[in-house]
């Protein structure tokens, strides 16, 4: 499955290398390999939204849309058209199928669990999904591959956004985002420097601010605490545990429940569960205090750091992933 054609320069896009690895493994296992190109679908359904979010000064997570719109929509539809009954993927997640529907659960390998990126899947999508790595660690998988003599058994883990490759993210983004300089300020209004444009920064960011030599409270580093869009000002604070980096809750939109319905009716709120605000974050206790068909308001049991608009809040009940929403604001 190829999803990106804008830049196939060597070292940037690994599609050719990935295809060669897949073909070698398929040949060795004696199974046919089919290829399909979803570059147009990826641009329309994922990348256009990715750019729109950055231009709206939010920090998007394209992997979430890539799963719901490409791997489990365009690719699933293609597989079903070919006569397939299931698609099996290399996600570290668990799916169980029963009379009451399909449920998404966390994988055994907590460090690799990818349910955060799968929380927008629907019942139709999950009902055709298999996750054979659910009970395996990455070490287990590599051991199986070595035992089969597969050439890619030691291949480096893929990281980051698929179309970025090994290049600097800022260099890639500069092809679509224009600079819009403005002041970097403390909460009290002291100007410390100039930013490149608010779209280039994310809440909680430390590196790349260009104000490392400016000190107010000892030698503590600076972190992005907020974006003042009205004044085009980037608000920074010193110290990783500065109070302005923490929030008691959040507001979200595009609320989605994997089961097709919320876990409790709106008149039975509040509902206490677990959540995470980023991939690999340990699960946090939270309370869903309000929701409607698309919006929600969440309160944390403990203040959470760097609640970032554009990222996702994903809800869990034990090991089951219930769904999630796109964060609009800390609250």
Kinemage of the C-alpha trace (Angstrom):
@kinemage 1
@onewidth
@group {chain A} dominant
@subgroup {mainchain}
@vectorlist {calphas} color= white
{ca unk a 1} P 0.000 0.000 0.000
{ca unk a 2} L 1.585 3.270 -1.125
{ca unk a 3} L 0.151 6.466 0.349
{ca unk a 4} L 2.589 9.219 -0.658
{ca unk a 5} L 3.984 10.345 -4.007
{ca unk a 6} L 4.759 14.009 -3.499
{ca unk a 7} L 8.448 13.333 -2.806
{ca unk a 8} L 10.046 9.992 -3.599
{ca unk a 9} L 13.619 11.259 -3.244
{ca unk a 10} L 16.037 8.681 -1.793
{ca unk a 11} L 16.261 8.873 1.970
{ca unk a 12} L 12.933 10.659 2.313
{ca unk a 13} L 10.300 8.157 1.280
{ca unk a 14} L 10.835 4.499 2.127
{ca unk a 15} L 8.089 3.139 -0.144
{ca unk a 16} L 10.463 1.442 -2.577
{ca unk a 17} L 12.485 -0.160 0.213
{ca unk a 18} L 9.326 -1.278 2.003
{ca unk a 19} L 7.952 -2.833 -1.180
{ca unk a 20} L 11.202 -4.724 -1.746
{ca unk a 21} L 11.134 -6.049 1.832
{ca unk a 22} L 7.481 -7.099 1.489
{ca unk a 23} L 8.146 -8.821 -1.831
{ca unk a 24} L 11.131 -10.710 -0.392
{ca unk a 25} L 9.089 -11.897 2.600
{ca unk a 26} L 6.128 -12.887 0.399
{ca unk a 27} L 8.413 -14.828 -1.942
{ca unk a 28} L 10.020 -16.661 0.951
{ca unk a 29} L 6.659 -17.528 2.533
{ca unk a 30} L 5.141 -18.537 -0.805
{ca unk a 31} L 2.242 -16.095 -0.746
{ca unk a 32} L 1.192 -13.605 -3.455
{ca unk a 33} L 1.792 -9.893 -2.991
{ca unk a 34} L -0.637 -7.315 -4.333
{ca unk a 35} L 0.044 -3.582 -4.455
{ca unk a 36} L -2.336 -0.640 -4.406
{ca unk a 37} L -1.858 3.141 -4.490
{ca unk a 38} L -3.895 5.348 -2.143
{ca unk a 39} L -1.858 8.551 -2.573
{ca unk a 40} L -4.892 10.535 -3.778
{ca unk a 41} L -7.064 9.291 -0.909
{ca unk a 42} L -4.301 10.058 1.584
{ca unk a 43} L -3.923 13.603 0.307
{ca unk a 44} L -7.680 14.287 0.366
{ca unk a 45} L -8.601 12.532 3.618
{ca unk a 46} L -5.480 12.934 5.761
{ca unk a 47} L -2.901 15.416 4.519
{ca unk a 48} L -5.358 18.213 3.687
{ca unk a 49} L -6.736 17.993 7.236
{ca unk a 50} L -3.184 17.837 8.607
{ca unk a 51} L -2.293 21.159 6.948
{ca unk a 52} L -5.609 22.775 7.901
{ca unk a 53} L -4.999 21.971 11.562
{ca unk a 54} L -1.513 23.499 11.522
{ca unk a 55} L -2.871 26.615 9.837
{ca unk a 56} L -5.488 26.792 12.605
{ca unk a 57} L -2.554 26.817 15.085
{ca unk a 58} L -3.299 23.333 16.400
{ca unk a 59} L -1.031 20.264 16.485
{ca unk a 60} L -2.692 17.419 14.563
{ca unk a 61} L -2.061 13.679 14.786
{ca unk a 62} L -2.250 12.351 11.206
{ca unk a 63} L -1.699 8.733 12.302
{ca unk a 64} L -5.210 8.703 13.801
{ca unk a 65} L -6.787 9.784 10.500
{ca unk a 66} L -4.501 7.497 8.497
{ca unk a 67} L -5.893 4.496 10.364
{ca unk a 68} L -9.561 5.456 10.194
{ca unk a 69} L -9.521 6.833 6.633
{ca unk a 70} L -6.855 4.823 4.805
{ca unk a 71} L -5.866 1.541 6.458
{ca unk a 72} L -9.355 0.700 7.734
{ca unk a 73} L -11.390 2.460 5.066
{ca unk a 74} L -9.704 2.725 1.651
{ca unk a 75} L -7.593 -0.394 2.214
{ca unk a 76} L -10.382 -2.369 3.900
{ca unk a 77} L -12.803 -1.526 1.084
{ca unk a 78} L -10.173 -2.608 -1.447
{ca unk a 79} L -9.607 -5.903 0.393
{ca unk a 80} L -13.333 -6.631 0.585
{ca unk a 81} L -13.656 -5.906 -3.147
{ca unk a 82} L -10.936 -8.506 -3.745
{ca unk a 83} L -13.052 -11.047 -1.861
{ca unk a 84} L -11.207 -10.936 1.471
{ca unk a 85} L -13.115 -11.520 4.697
{ca unk a 86} L -10.535 -10.009 7.061
{ca unk a 87} L -7.541 -7.709 7.102
{ca unk a 88} L -4.717 -8.490 9.505
{ca unk a 89} L -2.371 -5.640 10.395
{ca unk a 90} L 0.812 -5.200 12.398
{ca unk a 91} L -0.781 -2.877 14.968
{ca unk a 92} L -0.065 -3.697 18.588
{ca unk a 93} L -3.682 -3.912 19.746
{ca unk a 94} L -6.323 -6.508 20.589
{ca unk a 95} L -9.745 -7.058 19.071
{ca unk a 96} L -12.437 -9.415 20.335
{ca unk a 97} L -15.510 -10.289 18.315
{ca unk a 98} L -18.790 -11.294 19.919
{ca unk a 99} L -22.559 -11.158 19.643
{ca unk a 100} L -22.543 -7.706 21.257
{ca unk a 101} L -20.058 -6.351 18.734
{ca unk a 102} L -16.313 -5.942 18.400
{ca unk a 103} L -14.159 -4.451 21.128
{ca unk a 104} L -10.729 -2.856 20.947
{ca unk a 105} L -8.302 -3.665 23.746
{ca unk a 106} L -4.743 -2.837 24.682
{ca unk a 107} L -1.908 -5.099 23.553
{ca unk a 108} L 0.273 -7.125 25.898
{ca unk a 109} L 3.321 -5.008 24.966
{ca unk a 110} L 2.399 -1.787 26.768
{ca unk a 111} L 5.341 0.083 25.279
{ca unk a 112} L 4.115 -0.679 21.748
{ca unk a 113} L 0.329 -0.488 22.328
{ca unk a 114} L -1.273 1.477 19.468
{ca unk a 115} L -4.895 1.731 20.562
{ca unk a 116} L -4.409 5.499 20.894
{ca unk a 117} L -4.114 5.670 17.089
{ca unk a 118} L -7.055 3.301 16.513
{ca unk a 119} L -9.700 4.942 18.702
{ca unk a 120} L -11.719 6.309 15.747
{ca unk a 121} L -12.443 2.872 14.272
{ca unk a 122} L -16.075 1.840 13.812
{ca unk a 123} L -17.843 -1.446 14.410
{ca unk a 124} L -17.808 -2.187 10.670
{ca unk a 125} L -14.046 -1.637 10.521
{ca unk a 126} L -13.267 -3.688 13.625
{ca unk a 127} L -15.558 -6.528 12.573
{ca unk a 128} L -13.205 -7.220 9.652
{ca unk a 129} L -9.967 -6.673 11.604
{ca unk a 130} L -7.412 -9.065 13.063
{ca unk a 131} L -4.425 -7.993 15.181
{ca unk a 132} L -2.124 -11.020 15.372
{ca unk a 133} L 0.481 -9.165 17.459
{ca unk a 134} L -1.894 -8.688 20.410
{ca unk a 135} L -0.066 -11.102 22.706
{ca unk a 136} L 3.438 -10.625 21.316
{ca unk a 137} L 6.216 -8.246 22.272
{ca unk a 138} L 8.402 -6.659 19.615
{ca unk a 139} L 11.193 -9.031 20.721
{ca unk a 140} L 8.834 -11.974 20.117
{ca unk a 141} L 8.040 -10.732 16.614
{ca unk a 142} L 11.697 -10.284 15.705
{ca unk a 143} L 12.424 -13.771 17.071
{ca unk a 144} L 9.725 -15.311 14.851
{ca unk a 145} L 11.061 -13.421 11.835
{ca unk a 146} L 14.613 -14.581 12.542
{ca unk a 147} L 13.372 -18.144 12.957
{ca unk a 148} L 11.781 -17.945 9.501
{ca unk a 149} L 14.958 -16.474 8.070
{ca unk a 150} L 13.207 -13.317 6.876
{ca unk a 151} L 15.603 -10.695 5.537
{ca unk a 152} L 13.848 -7.863 7.356
{ca unk a 153} L 13.950 -9.482 10.823
{ca unk a 154} L 16.345 -6.806 12.043
{ca unk a 155} L 14.797 -3.860 10.214
{ca unk a 156} L 14.762 -0.638 12.205
{ca unk a 157} L 11.423 0.367 13.714
{ca unk a 158} L 9.491 2.920 11.710
{ca unk a 159} L 8.967 6.207 13.537
{ca unk a 160} L 7.252 9.495 12.891
{ca unk a 161} L 4.903 10.379 10.070
{ca unk a 162} L 5.198 8.013 7.120
{ca unk a 163} L 5.797 10.667 4.457
{ca unk a 164} L 8.445 12.601 6.410
{ca unk a 165} L 11.200 9.997 6.346
{ca unk a 166} L 14.513 11.014 7.890
{ca unk a 167} L 14.340 14.717 7.037
{ca unk a 168} L 13.768 17.495 9.548
{ca unk a 169} L 10.046 17.987 10.121
{ca unk a 170} L 10.336 21.797 9.993
{ca unk a 171} L 12.014 21.637 6.573
{ca unk a 172} L 9.203 19.474 5.244
{ca unk a 173} L 6.430 21.633 6.718
{ca unk a 174} L 7.996 24.800 5.273
{ca unk a 175} L 6.867 23.656 1.827
{ca unk a 176} L 3.239 24.347 2.814
{ca unk a 177} L 3.296 26.770 5.759
{ca unk a 178} L 4.384 30.391 5.506
{ca unk a 179} L 6.251 32.182 8.289
{ca unk a 180} L 4.303 34.721 10.362
{ca unk a 181} L 6.755 36.166 12.909
{ca unk a 182} L 5.676 37.630 16.215
{ca unk a 183} L 6.907 38.159 19.775
{ca unk a 184} L 7.896 35.462 22.259
{ca unk a 185} L 6.669 36.691 25.630
{ca unk a 186} L 6.476 35.738 29.279
{ca unk a 187} L 3.000 35.647 30.886
{ca unk a 188} L 3.802 39.099 32.288
{ca unk a 189} L 4.393 40.485 28.795
{ca unk a 190} L 8.193 40.682 28.740
{ca unk a 191} L 9.417 40.162 25.164
{ca unk a 192} L 12.195 37.578 24.986
{ca unk a 193} L 12.584 37.143 21.257
{ca unk a 194} L 10.738 36.503 18.011
{ca unk a 195} L 8.958 33.346 16.888
{ca unk a 196} L 8.737 32.042 13.337
{ca unk a 197} L 4.958 31.695 13.341
{ca unk a 198} L 2.581 30.204 15.908
{ca unk a 199} L 1.848 27.215 13.677
{ca unk a 200} L 5.438 26.037 14.116
{ca unk a 201} L 5.148 25.467 17.881
{ca unk a 202} L 3.244 23.111 20.149
{ca unk a 203} L 2.210 23.303 23.790
{ca unk a 204} L 4.942 21.980 26.067
{ca unk a 205} L 7.675 22.382 23.424
{ca unk a 206} L 11.179 23.072 24.761
{ca unk a 207} L 13.651 22.954 21.888
{ca unk a 208} L 13.851 25.321 18.957
{ca unk a 209} L 12.659 28.456 20.763
{ca unk a 210} L 15.898 30.409 20.265
{ca unk a 211} L 15.829 32.005 23.727
{ca unk a 212} L 18.124 29.607 25.590
{ca unk a 213} L 20.386 32.386 26.830
{ca unk a 214} L 17.557 34.435 28.396
{ca unk a 215} L 16.970 33.683 32.071
{ca unk a 216} L 14.408 34.855 34.598
{ca unk a 217} L 14.300 32.073 37.201
{ca unk a 218} L 17.791 30.677 37.378
{ca unk a 219} L 18.865 28.302 34.643
{ca unk a 220} L 15.522 26.547 34.089
{ca unk a 221} L 14.673 25.998 30.389
{ca unk a 222} L 11.762 27.663 28.620
{ca unk a 223} L 8.608 25.850 27.477
{ca unk a 224} L 5.673 26.885 25.279
{ca unk a 225} L 2.642 27.438 27.524
{ca unk a 226} L 0.131 29.097 25.178
{ca unk a 227} L -0.498 30.761 21.821
{ca unk a 228} L -2.150 34.192 21.779
{ca unk a 229} L -3.597 34.189 18.263
{ca unk a 230} L -5.148 37.652 18.607
{ca unk a 231} L -1.714 39.236 19.185
{ca unk a 232} L 0.316 36.600 17.337
{ca unk a 233} L 2.311 36.082 20.537
{ca unk a 234} L 3.933 32.887 21.789
{ca unk a 235} L 3.721 32.634 25.586
{ca unk a 236} L 6.574 30.788 27.297
{ca unk a 237} L 7.369 29.877 30.893
{ca unk a 238} L 10.465 28.611 32.698
{ca unk a 239} L 10.616 25.179 34.274
{ca unk a 240} L 9.061 21.879 33.214
{ca unk a 241} L 6.630 21.992 36.145
{ca unk a 242} L 5.437 25.564 35.773
{ca unk a 243} L 1.722 25.773 36.758
{ca unk a 244} L 0.732 27.259 33.391
{ca unk a 245} L 1.834 24.031 31.691
{ca unk a 246} L -0.821 22.076 33.613
{ca unk a 247} L -4.595 21.867 33.236
{ca unk a 248} L -7.413 20.435 35.343
{ca unk a 249} L -9.398 19.287 32.324
{ca unk a 250} L -10.133 19.761 28.645
{ca unk a 251} L -12.816 20.336 26.043
{ca unk a 252} L -13.026 18.093 22.985
{ca unk a 253} L -14.848 17.776 19.684
{ca unk a 254} L -15.455 15.044 17.082
{ca unk a 255} L -16.350 12.686 19.940
{ca unk a 256} L -16.364 9.063 18.757
{ca unk a 257} L -17.387 5.857 20.552
{ca unk a 258} L -16.136 2.564 19.131
{ca unk a 259} L -19.265 0.743 20.295
{ca unk a 260} L -21.402 3.185 18.319
{ca unk a 261} L -22.910 4.635 21.511
{ca unk a 262} L -21.499 6.223 24.695
{ca unk a 263} L -20.798 3.978 27.699
{ca unk a 264} L -23.456 5.803 29.747
{ca unk a 265} L -26.410 8.008 28.870
{ca unk a 266} L -25.916 11.772 29.183
{ca unk a 267} L -28.368 11.922 32.101
{ca unk a 268} L -26.177 9.447 34.037
{ca unk a 269} L -23.033 11.571 33.970
{ca unk a 270} L -20.465 12.020 35.401
{ca unk a 271} L -18.693 8.889 34.165
{ca unk a 272} L -15.285 7.963 35.582
{ca unk a 273} L -12.777 6.125 33.413
{ca unk a 274} L -9.159 6.307 32.269
{ca unk a 275} L -7.623 8.360 29.466
{ca unk a 276} L -4.397 9.256 27.758
{ca unk a 277} L -3.530 12.471 25.958
{ca unk a 278} L -0.636 11.125 23.876
{ca unk a 279} L 0.744 7.824 22.654
{ca unk a 280} L 2.579 5.835 25.366
{ca unk a 281} L 1.394 8.109 28.182
{ca unk a 282} L 0.436 6.039 31.236
{ca unk a 283} L -3.334 5.882 31.649
{ca unk a 284} L -4.755 8.710 33.772
{ca unk a 285} L -7.954 8.776 35.815
{ca unk a 286} L -10.523 11.205 34.502
{ca unk a 287} L -14.228 12.009 34.622
{ca unk a 288} L -16.415 12.688 31.629
{ca unk a 289} L -18.610 15.446 33.020
{ca unk a 290} L -20.524 16.497 29.914
{ca unk a 291} L -21.029 15.388 26.329
{ca unk a 292} L -23.398 15.619 23.390
{ca unk a 293} L -23.234 14.005 19.962
{ca unk a 294} L -19.864 15.587 19.096
{ca unk a 295} L -18.520 17.601 22.042
{ca unk a 296} L -17.275 16.651 25.482
{ca unk a 297} L -15.803 18.095 28.668
{ca unk a 298} L -13.353 16.108 30.763
{ca unk a 299} L -11.965 16.660 34.267
{ca unk a 300} L -8.706 15.016 35.371
{ca unk a 301} L -8.132 13.373 38.750
{ca unk a 302} L -4.635 14.918 38.672
{ca unk a 303} L -3.580 17.997 36.644
{ca unk a 304} L -2.164 17.012 33.259
{ca unk a 305} L 0.795 18.615 31.509
{ca unk a 306} L 0.770 20.055 27.982
{ca unk a 307} L -2.861 19.514 27.030
{ca unk a 308} L -2.491 20.201 23.315
{ca unk a 309} L -5.294 21.326 20.957
{ca unk a 310} L -5.386 19.115 17.866
{ca unk a 311} L -4.157 16.020 19.680
{ca unk a 312} L -6.583 13.333 20.894
{ca unk a 313} L -7.918 12.373 24.290
{ca unk a 314} L -8.618 8.636 24.252
{ca unk a 315} L -10.829 6.920 26.842
{ca unk a 316} L -10.359 3.485 28.423
{ca unk a 317} L -12.250 1.264 30.831
{ca unk a 318} L -9.678 -1.179 32.126
{ca unk a 319} L -7.901 -2.520 29.042
{ca unk a 320} L -10.746 -1.659 26.661
{ca unk a 321} L -10.414 1.390 24.422
{ca unk a 322} L -13.802 3.121 24.336
{ca unk a 323} L -13.129 5.906 21.830
{ca unk a 324} L -11.998 9.491 22.055
{ca unk a 325} L -12.156 13.078 20.869
{ca unk a 326} L -9.955 15.799 19.395
{ca unk a 327} L -8.772 18.252 22.062
{ca unk a 328} L -9.944 21.827 21.430
{ca unk a 329} L -8.734 23.505 24.613
{ca unk a 330} L -7.441 22.971 28.108
{ca unk a 331} L -10.085 23.734 30.721
